[in-house]
């Protein structure tokens, strides 16, 4: 696998906490607007430029991408971002509570993204992918890294452990309590060679971001008659983590109606399709069961696993979709149906209850997290996971690494 040093824009150590922001697709826009208004240095002004535009702005005009480019230039002029003197690799450690994960930041080749070495497990929505591609092209930079993983390699672990024994170049705790540390890699060639035997990597999170960065690279290559292969657009910026370090949380579901059924009729139908018991637990203890919140009560739904099921059909999210959400509640297109919402993260089960109790939904489902091993098995089989099957946390912060295409 090719992992290459890349050129980056980066905040000075004393500005990193102010600049770093959540990715464009995490959190509500209203919250992002408030944060951006309070902090002119926030990378949200680039990553999510809608924070600086009217609610009803004309997206077809591309004004949000032009705004993002102007905001990037403003951050550079203000000294909130600076171009590092030479291409480099980095080590990035994120710590949330007792959990830490340590990844390598560098470039993966665009051609590897389009070939088997970088495996995907989700479909992308074309409008979103198109919009993010234009964002990369018009800003002239990849504004946030993609989130990759690889099967653990002891040789890479040893090199990384040697690096993180030194003080970090950037070290701060974000306002959510998560700590972010960055080290410059002193000998990039050692890590490059250590990655060469790695046969494949997997997109853990950020399928739209990765597709957009790769498409932008291809378009830049096609439009450059003097292409040499050394240009920045040949490399997709990524943070690459060992698979065993990743922490996956459940991606839960709430429904705004029961598809015309009364709660009593719906519960009776559920009992025909699952073994149902009362429970006070908001989360399933193990795969093969789902907790359902209806009418102020939690129920445990379980089933006998199908030994002949393929890796996708065996997922709890697939069983719930195929047995209940699709045929009973009419959610035949879970990717686009507005009658269903998804809640991910550490406290997502509690939020399911909160939103049903508040009348924002009628029924909610709390699932056991999909495992990293399941994700790898599905990607290796060339299959696609159902939408909203995994929630990775802690999230990468945007603005710590910005990769110019030139």
C-alpha positions as CSV (number, residue, x, y, z in Angstrom):
1,X,0.0,0.0,0.0
2,X,1.3,3.4,-0.9
3,X,1.4,5.9,1.9
4,X,3.1,9.2,0.9
5,X,4.2,12.4,2.6
6,X,1.9,15.3,1.7
7,X,1.9,19.1,1.8
8,X,-0.4,20.5,4.4
9,X,-1.7,23.7,5.9
10,X,-1.8,23.5,9.6
11,X,-2.6,25.8,12.5
12,X,0.3,26.9,14.8
13,X,0.3,24.9,18.0
14,X,-1.2,27.9,20.0
15,X,-4.0,28.3,17.5
16,X,-4.9,24.6,17.0
17,X,-7.7,24.5,19.6
18,X,-9.4,27.5,18.2
19,X,-9.1,26.4,14.5
20,X,-10.1,22.7,14.8
21,X,-13.7,21.9,14.2
22,X,-16.0,18.9,13.8
23,X,-16.4,17.5,10.3
24,X,-19.1,19.0,8.0
25,X,-21.5,16.1,8.5
26,X,-21.5,15.9,12.3
27,X,-23.9,18.0,14.4
28,X,-26.7,20.3,13.6
29,X,-26.2,23.3,11.3
30,X,-27.8,25.6,14.0
31,X,-25.1,24.6,16.5
32,X,-22.4,25.1,13.9
33,X,-23.7,28.6,13.1
34,X,-23.5,29.5,16.8
35,X,-20.0,28.2,17.2
36,X,-18.7,29.9,14.0
37,X,-20.3,33.2,15.0
38,X,-18.5,33.1,18.3
39,X,-15.1,32.0,16.8
40,X,-13.9,33.6,13.6
41,X,-10.9,31.2,13.6
42,X,-13.1,28.1,13.5
43,X,-12.5,25.9,10.5
44,X,-16.2,25.5,10.2
45,X,-16.1,28.7,8.1
46,X,-14.2,26.5,5.5
47,X,-15.5,23.0,6.2
48,X,-19.2,24.1,6.5
49,X,-19.4,27.5,4.9
50,X,-23.2,27.5,5.2
51,X,-22.6,28.9,8.6
52,X,-21.8,32.3,6.9
53,X,-24.7,32.3,4.5
54,X,-28.5,32.9,4.7
55,X,-30.6,29.8,5.4
56,X,-32.1,29.9,1.9
57,X,-28.9,30.5,-0.1
58,X,-28.8,29.3,-3.7
59,X,-26.6,26.1,-3.5
60,X,-26.8,25.8,-7.3
61,X,-24.8,29.0,-7.6
62,X,-21.8,27.5,-5.8
63,X,-21.7,30.5,-3.4
64,X,-21.0,28.1,-0.5
65,X,-17.8,26.8,-2.1
66,X,-16.7,30.3,-3.1
67,X,-17.3,31.4,0.5
68,X,-15.2,28.4,1.8
69,X,-12.3,29.5,-0.5
70,X,-12.5,33.1,0.7
71,X,-12.6,31.9,4.3
72,X,-9.6,29.6,3.8
73,X,-7.6,32.6,2.4
74,X,-8.7,34.7,5.4
75,X,-7.5,32.1,7.9
76,X,-4.1,32.0,6.1
77,X,-3.8,35.8,6.1
78,X,-4.7,35.9,9.8
79,X,-2.0,33.3,10.7
80,X,-4.6,30.7,11.9
81,X,-3.2,28.3,9.2
82,X,0.3,28.1,7.8
83,X,1.8,26.1,5.0
84,X,4.4,23.6,6.3
85,X,7.8,23.9,4.6
86,X,7.9,20.4,3.1
87,X,5.6,17.3,2.5
88,X,5.5,15.1,5.6
89,X,3.8,12.3,7.4
90,X,2.3,12.8,10.9
91,X,1.1,10.7,13.8
92,X,-2.3,11.7,15.2
93,X,-3.6,10.4,18.6
94,X,-7.1,11.0,19.7
95,X,-8.1,10.3,23.3
96,X,-11.7,10.1,24.6
97,X,-11.9,9.1,28.2
98,X,-9.9,5.9,28.7
99,X,-9.9,5.1,24.9
100,X,-7.0,6.2,22.7
101,X,-6.3,5.5,19.0
102,X,-3.2,6.4,17.1
103,X,-3.1,6.9,13.3
104,X,-0.8,7.9,10.5
105,X,-1.7,11.0,8.5
106,X,-0.5,10.9,4.9
107,X,-1.5,10.5,1.3
108,X,-3.0,7.4,-0.3
109,X,-2.9,7.3,-4.1
110,X,-6.0,8.2,-6.1
111,X,-5.5,5.1,-8.2
112,X,-5.5,2.9,-5.1
113,X,-8.9,4.4,-4.1
114,X,-10.4,3.3,-7.4
115,X,-8.8,-0.2,-7.2
116,X,-9.0,-3.0,-4.7
117,X,-6.4,-1.9,-2.2
118,X,-8.8,0.6,-0.6
119,X,-12.1,-1.1,0.1
120,X,-15.5,0.5,0.7
121,X,-18.6,-0.7,2.5
122,X,-21.1,2.0,1.8
123,X,-22.8,3.6,-1.2
124,X,-22.6,7.3,-1.6
125,X,-25.4,9.7,-2.6
126,X,-24.6,11.3,-5.9
127,X,-25.8,14.8,-5.0
128,X,-23.7,14.8,-1.8
129,X,-20.7,13.4,-3.6
130,X,-21.0,15.9,-6.4
131,X,-21.3,18.8,-3.9
132,X,-18.3,17.7,-1.9
133,X,-16.2,17.2,-5.1
134,X,-17.0,20.8,-6.1
135,X,-16.0,21.9,-2.6
136,X,-12.6,20.3,-2.9
137,X,-12.0,21.7,-6.4
138,X,-13.2,25.2,-5.7
139,X,-11.4,25.5,-2.4
140,X,-8.3,24.0,-4.0
141,X,-7.7,21.7,-1.1
142,X,-8.9,18.6,0.7
143,X,-10.2,20.2,3.9
144,X,-10.5,17.1,6.0
145,X,-8.9,13.7,6.0
146,X,-10.7,10.5,5.3
147,X,-10.8,7.8,8.0
148,X,-9.1,4.6,7.0
149,X,-8.1,1.5,8.9
150,X,-5.8,-1.5,8.2
151,X,-5.3,-4.8,9.9
152,X,-2.7,-4.4,12.6
153,X,1.0,-4.5,11.7
154,X,3.5,-4.9,14.6
155,X,6.3,-3.3,12.5
156,X,4.1,-0.1,12.1
157,X,3.1,-0.2,15.7
158,X,6.8,-0.2,16.8
159,X,7.6,2.8,14.6
160,X,4.6,4.7,15.9
161,X,5.3,3.9,19.5
162,X,8.9,5.2,19.1
163,X,7.5,8.5,17.7
164,X,4.9,9.2,20.4
165,X,7.5,8.8,23.2
166,X,8.5,12.4,22.3
167,X,6.5,15.5,23.2
168,X,3.7,16.2,20.7
169,X,4.1,19.2,18.3
170,X,0.4,20.0,18.8
171,X,-1.5,19.0,22.0
172,X,-4.9,20.3,23.0
173,X,-8.2,19.3,24.5
174,X,-11.3,20.3,22.5
175,X,-14.4,21.7,24.1
176,X,-16.0,18.3,24.1
177,X,-13.2,17.0,26.3
178,X,-11.5,14.9,23.6
179,X,-7.7,15.3,23.4
180,X,-5.9,15.7,20.1
181,X,-2.1,15.2,19.8
182,X,0.0,15.5,16.6
183,X,3.6,14.5,16.0
184,X,5.7,15.1,12.9
185,X,7.3,11.9,11.6
186,X,11.1,12.4,11.6
187,X,11.8,9.6,9.1
188,X,9.0,9.3,6.6
189,X,10.8,6.6,4.5
190,X,10.7,4.1,7.4
191,X,6.9,4.4,7.7
192,X,6.4,4.4,3.9
193,X,8.4,1.1,3.6
194,X,6.5,-0.4,6.6
195,X,3.2,0.2,4.8
196,X,4.3,-1.3,1.5
197,X,3.4,-5.0,2.5
198,X,0.0,-3.9,3.8
199,X,-2.4,-5.5,1.2
200,X,-5.5,-3.4,1.7
201,X,-7.1,-0.6,3.7
202,X,-10.7,0.0,4.5
203,X,-12.8,3.2,4.5
204,X,-14.0,3.3,8.1
205,X,-15.8,6.6,7.9
206,X,-16.2,9.4,5.3
207,X,-17.2,7.6,2.1
208,X,-18.5,10.9,0.6
209,X,-15.3,12.7,1.6
210,X,-13.1,10.0,0.1
211,X,-15.1,9.8,-3.1
212,X,-14.9,13.5,-3.5
213,X,-11.2,13.8,-2.9
214,X,-10.5,11.0,-5.3
215,X,-12.8,12.4,-8.0
216,X,-11.2,15.8,-7.6
217,X,-7.8,14.3,-8.1
218,X,-8.9,12.5,-11.3
219,X,-10.4,15.7,-12.7
220,X,-7.3,17.7,-11.9
221,X,-5.2,15.1,-13.6
222,X,-7.4,15.0,-16.7
223,X,-7.2,18.8,-17.0
224,X,-3.5,19.1,-16.6
225,X,-1.6,18.6,-19.9
226,X,1.7,18.8,-18.0
227,X,0.7,16.2,-15.4
228,X,3.8,14.5,-13.9
229,X,2.4,12.4,-11.0
230,X,4.1,14.6,-8.4
231,X,1.2,16.9,-7.9
232,X,-0.7,17.1,-4.6
233,X,-4.0,16.0,-6.2
234,X,-2.6,12.5,-6.8
235,X,-2.8,11.9,-3.1
236,X,-5.9,11.6,-0.9
237,X,-5.3,12.8,2.6
238,X,-6.2,10.2,5.2
239,X,-5.7,9.2,8.8
240,X,-5.0,5.5,8.9
241,X,-5.6,3.6,12.1
242,X,-5.0,0.0,13.2
243,X,-8.3,-1.8,13.1
244,X,-8.2,-3.1,16.7
245,X,-7.9,0.5,18.0
246,X,-11.2,1.7,16.6
247,X,-14.3,2.1,18.7
248,X,-17.6,1.6,16.9
249,X,-20.9,2.7,18.5
250,X,-24.5,1.9,17.5
251,X,-26.4,3.8,15.0
252,X,-30.0,3.8,16.3
253,X,-33.3,4.4,14.6
254,X,-36.4,6.4,15.4
255,X,-39.7,6.4,13.4
256,X,-42.1,9.3,13.2
257,X,-45.2,7.2,12.7
258,X,-46.3,3.5,12.7
259,X,-47.3,3.4,9.0
260,X,-51.1,3.6,9.9
261,X,-51.0,1.0,12.7
262,X,-52.1,1.6,16.3
263,X,-49.4,1.0,18.9
264,X,-51.3,-2.2,20.0
265,X,-51.5,-3.6,16.4
266,X,-47.9,-2.7,15.8
267,X,-46.7,-4.5,19.0
268,X,-48.8,-7.5,18.1
269,X,-47.1,-7.6,14.7
270,X,-43.7,-7.3,16.3
271,X,-44.5,-10.3,18.5
272,X,-45.2,-12.3,15.3
273,X,-41.7,-11.6,14.0
274,X,-39.5,-11.6,17.1
275,X,-39.3,-13.1,20.5
276,X,-40.4,-10.1,22.7
277,X,-39.7,-9.5,26.4
278,X,-39.8,-6.6,28.8
279,X,-36.5,-5.0,29.7
280,X,-35.1,-2.0,31.6
281,X,-31.9,-2.1,29.6
282,X,-31.6,0.6,26.9
283,X,-28.9,-1.3,25.0
284,X,-28.7,-4.9,23.8
285,X,-26.1,-6.9,25.7
286,X,-24.9,-8.8,22.6
287,X,-25.6,-9.1,18.9
288,X,-28.7,-10.9,17.9
289,X,-31.1,-8.6,19.7
290,X,-32.6,-5.1,19.5
291,X,-34.2,-3.0,22.2
292,X,-37.4,-1.2,21.1
293,X,-38.9,1.8,22.9
294,X,-42.6,2.2,22.5
295,X,-45.3,3.8,24.7
296,X,-42.9,4.6,27.5
297,X,-41.6,1.0,27.8
298,X,-38.5,-0.8,26.6
299,X,-38.9,-4.2,24.9
300,X,-36.1,-6.7,24.0
301,X,-36.5,-8.2,20.5
302,X,-34.5,-11.3,19.7
303,X,-34.3,-14.0,17.0
304,X,-32.6,-17.2,16.0
305,X,-29.6,-16.4,13.8
306,X,-29.6,-17.8,10.3
307,X,-26.4,-19.9,9.8
308,X,-26.7,-19.6,6.0
309,X,-27.0,-15.8,6.0
310,X,-24.3,-13.8,4.1
311,X,-22.3,-11.1,6.1
312,X,-24.7,-8.3,5.3
313,X,-28.0,-10.2,6.0
314,X,-26.6,-11.4,9.3
315,X,-26.2,-7.8,10.6
316,X,-28.6,-6.7,13.3
317,X,-29.4,-3.6,11.3
318,X,-30.3,-5.8,8.3
319,X,-32.5,-8.1,10.4
320,X,-34.4,-5.2,11.8
321,X,-34.8,-3.6,8.4
322,X,-35.8,-6.8,6.6
323,X,-38.2,-8.2,9.2
324,X,-39.8,-5.0,10.5
325,X,-38.8,-1.6,9.2
326,X,-39.4,-2.5,5.5
327,X,-42.4,-4.9,5.4
328,X,-44.3,-3.5,8.4
329,X,-43.3,0.2,8.7
330,X,-42.9,0.8,5.0
331,X,-39.3,2.0,5.2
332,X,-38.3,0.4,1.9
333,X,-35.7,3.0,1.1
334,X,-33.9,3.7,4.4
335,X,-31.3,5.9,2.8
336,X,-33.8,8.5,1.7
337,X,-37.1,8.0,3.6
338,X,-37.9,11.1,5.7
339,X,-40.1,9.1,8.1
340,X,-37.0,7.6,9.8
341,X,-34.1,9.4,11.6
342,X,-30.8,8.0,12.8
343,X,-29.0,8.7,16.0
344,X,-25.4,7.7,16.6
345,X,-22.9,8.0,19.3
346,X,-22.1,7.4,22.9
347,X,-25.5,8.5,24.3
348,X,-27.7,7.6,21.3
349,X,-29.8,5.0,23.2
350,X,-30.7,7.7,25.8
351,X,-31.6,10.1,23.0
352,X,-33.9,7.5,21.4
353,X,-36.0,7.5,24.6
354,X,-35.8,11.3,25.0
355,X,-37.1,12.0,21.5
356,X,-39.9,9.4,21.7
357,X,-40.9,10.8,25.1
358,X,-40.9,14.3,23.7
359,X,-43.3,13.3,20.9
360,X,-40.7,13.8,18.1
361,X,-41.0,10.1,17.3
362,X,-43.4,7.2,18.0
363,X,-41.0,4.3,18.3
364,X,-37.3,3.9,18.6
365,X,-34.8,1.1,18.3
366,X,-31.5,0.7,20.1
367,X,-29.0,-1.7,18.5
368,X,-25.8,-3.4,19.4
369,X,-22.9,-1.9,17.5
370,X,-21.7,-3.4,14.3
371,X,-18.2,-4.8,14.9
372,X,-15.0,-3.9,13.0
373,X,-14.6,-7.6,12.1
374,X,-18.1,-7.5,10.5
375,X,-17.2,-4.4,8.5
376,X,-14.0,-6.0,7.2
377,X,-15.8,-9.2,6.3
378,X,-18.4,-7.3,4.3
379,X,-15.8,-5.1,2.5
380,X,-13.7,-8.2,1.7
381,X,-16.7,-9.8,0.2
382,X,-17.4,-6.8,-2.0
383,X,-20.7,-6.2,-0.3
384,X,-22.4,-3.0,0.8
385,X,-23.6,-2.4,4.4
386,X,-27.1,-0.9,5.0
387,X,-27.1,2.8,5.5
388,X,-26.2,4.2,8.9
389,X,-24.7,0.9,10.2
390,X,-21.7,2.2,12.0
391,X,-20.8,5.3,14.1
392,X,-17.1,5.8,14.8
393,X,-16.1,7.9,17.7
394,X,-14.1,9.9,18.6
395,X,-14.4,12.0,15.5
396,X,-11.4,13.4,13.6
397,X,-11.2,17.2,13.8
398,X,-11.1,19.2,10.6
399,X,-8.6,22.0,10.2
400,X,-5.6,20.3,11.7
401,X,-4.5,19.1,8.3
402,X,-5.5,20.8,5.0
403,X,-4.1,19.3,1.9
404,X,-3.7,21.7,-1.1
405,X,-4.3,20.1,-4.5
406,X,-1.4,22.0,-6.2
